[in-house]
Amino acid sequence: MTAGRTGSAVFADLPLEQVRTLLAVVDEGTFDAAAAALHVTPSAVSQRVKALEQRTGRVLLLRTKPVRATDSGAVLVRLARQVARLERDASAELGLRGEGEPTRVSVAVNADSLATWFLSALTRLPHEPALCFELRREDEGHTSALLREGVVMAAVTSSPEPVPGCTVRALGRMRYLPCAAPDFAARHLQGPPREAVAGAPVVVFDRRDDFQDAFARRLGHDGASAARHYVPTSEGFVEAVVAGLGWGMVPQPQAEPLLRTGRLVVFAPDAAVDVPLYWQQWKLDSPALVTVADAVATAAGETLRP
């Protein structure tokens, strides 16, 4: 295992006990909570973190509430999680893991993938090895940040640039269609789309969602209307568009059945937007990650555009 040898070389200079303590502080949020989790005193936790900072010559934690890792600290947190993953895989191969204890896999995934194709990947996984999942919902433009911080071990992301210590694999493109309810389109979206979107109410996911505004700019307008509705779930977003609250960019797998039944119309047929998606994961020799990655790629290939 190349990753395992690399980790051993690094930890020859960085004591494993100190790095594990750093991870506990980040996970638990405070020095006191980390001390309780590690069954040591808060003073011991503080001393270990200070010793690690002195050894690396860097500030590793922001002493906020909750405690947060600095960029340098995030590198060590990610490494600590990877080493823990390798230890669990080795224990499983040696039969040392508890009877029936599943392997936990943490993945960051965007809401539209969750609502359309991603869960089908998890349902087709084999029963062995036993897996359980911790899914973190995040916009595809921000999921790679969770990988970089070591919060998750894999992510569906829109970035083809691999996070340090990760591999990247193309999944396909999610197509988005500019949709509206028929009555809404008749009232607000007559005429050239560039002019229509200027004053028409719009549905957006949350305050970080720039997708509709980017679409309006693509049409030649400065941005979507200021009259906007925030609906922070993929299913709720589509229902809001169907209900006539505003127009929105709807994933094609969700739009198609609604278009067939006439509950939605596409008001700019030649302006569909394709968003490329990628699978990034830790560069580890982990059977669990290999199994999940293969299932994700297969499910994506059945839904996404090549």
Secondary structure, 3 states (H helix, E strand, C coil): CHHHHHHHHHHHHCCHHHHHHHHHHHHHCCHHHHHHHHCCCHHHHHHHHHHHHHHHCCCCEECCCCCEECHHHHHHHHHHHHHHHHHHHHHHHCCCCCCCCCEEEEEEECHHHHHHHHHHHHHCCCCCCCEEEEEEECCCCCHHHHHHCCCCCEEEECCCCCCCCEEEEEEEEEEEEEEECHHHHHHHCCCCHHHHHHHCCEEECCCCCCHHHHHHHHHCCCCCCCCEEECCCHHHHHHHHHCCCCEEEEEHHHHHHHHHCCCCEECCCCCCEEEEEEEEEECCCCHHHHHHHHHHHHHHHHHCEC
